[in-house]
Amino acid sequence: MEVTLESSVEDPMRNFVRILEKTDGTVLRLQQYGSGGVGCVVWDAAIVLSKYLETPGFSGDGAHALSRRSVLELGSGTGAVGLMAATLGGEEIEDLTSPPDYILMADCIYYEESLEPLLKTLKDLSGPETCIICCYEQRTMGKNPEIEKKYFELLQLDFDFEKIPLEKHDEEYRSEDIHILYIRKKKSPGVPVPGEQRQFFRSAGSPSSQRRLRISNEQGCLARGPKKGVEVDCGSDFLPFRLQMIWGQVLSVLPLTLFLHRR
């Protein structure tokens, strides 16, 4: 198992590919760019969370824990975590009509101005049975400690959470400064409001004004294994605050948290 990089021969600074090998020997090839926003590269927390999804402690015996489950990734960037989840059997999603079984998020605790929108998004998207798995890198420079502190102060108002011990992370892809949390919405009378929540999911999953793209490589498809293609549905205008992607079997919403507020 390894993560490697491939640079463009024509312009090595323009784009490069990060290769993530799965435990079964297949690989995910993730296109990155040397310039652009934070969503243009694969961050370490995404690798740690992707590999955690493959651990026996999470996957369980028999069918994988994600098998036939609805999985949504927030702040997906290059889509590393969503693609990994898709290969592990997540349910194929054509329209988001109810709270997902899992919400995955990697390295979303970064910009202070996005904290409240992020938490509102989690409240609106999650149901009482939704398991939110948050992986983040603990940073000590600048305002990062204050941002992290504020995030947890706000999080505990509406959610319960627990930290996954480091020894339960992937044996190779782990770090003492990268943490994984299980988060669940607190049970409170009258929350959520079923009618309002159903209306949100109907509008969020609208397939209007969409076009189809195909992502593949010489080894087959990124998200569905050898000799199959991955269909990606996205808004036809490709605006960053409208972008929705269906990675074969997993719906990813880009970029982190602003999905609800810049429609």
Phi, psi and omega in degrees: 000133180200159172244121181232169181238143172235126180261152175291129179294321182290317182212087185298339180273345184280314180208155177206155186251132174258128184252122179247116181271134178274168181293337179272004177096343177285163184232152169254128179252114189247116181286129178237166180228141183285346177223151182131194182278185183293343180277004184269353182229163177270118180273157185301323180298328178293321177294315181299315180292319179302314181287330176298324180298340179269350184292147179301327181297328178269315187290329180076181179274152178072226181296144180296150181302332180271354184300124179060027175253149175276129186230129179236132178253130176258144178062044194286339179057246178281353177084018185302310184292317179297320178295318178298315179299322180297320180290343183265007169106014178304149183295142177290130185243124174253332181208134181271100186250353180207165180302139180288160176290321181228142167240126181249138178212130182235125177056047178264352180269082188221307180263128182299321183292347181262355186297308182294316174300323178299312182292324176296321177299316179298319179296318183288325184275327189272151173249180182297337181258000181289131175260118178262125178247115184247124176242130182214153176265128179280115183252145186246000183267148173057227183272001185304316178300321179294320180296316179297316179300316179296320180302312183288329175297318179286322183300317186289350177292326185235353185226150167259149181209156176219148181269136176276123182303147182302325182293347177266356174286171175304140185298327182263317185264080179211158178204145182294340180259010175242122188244151176237131180239144166261128183234136175224146179293137176293143179276119183222138180304132175085002180235131358277170175275111189305314183298315180295321181292319178298319180297320179298315182293327177296316182286324182292330184264011183299128182270012185293152176052052181242154173230166183248138174239164177228131179245128180205173175213181186293342179267003182117217187260147180295320190250349184235015175087183186300140169066021175230152182264160175249122177267134179239117176266130178216158178303138187296333180276347176060024178292141187297333182266005177243354193292126173234137180231138172249106183272076179069289185233001185229131177274126177243139180245127182240153342277192187298131167065334186281000181304321185280339195247355180234039183282000000 
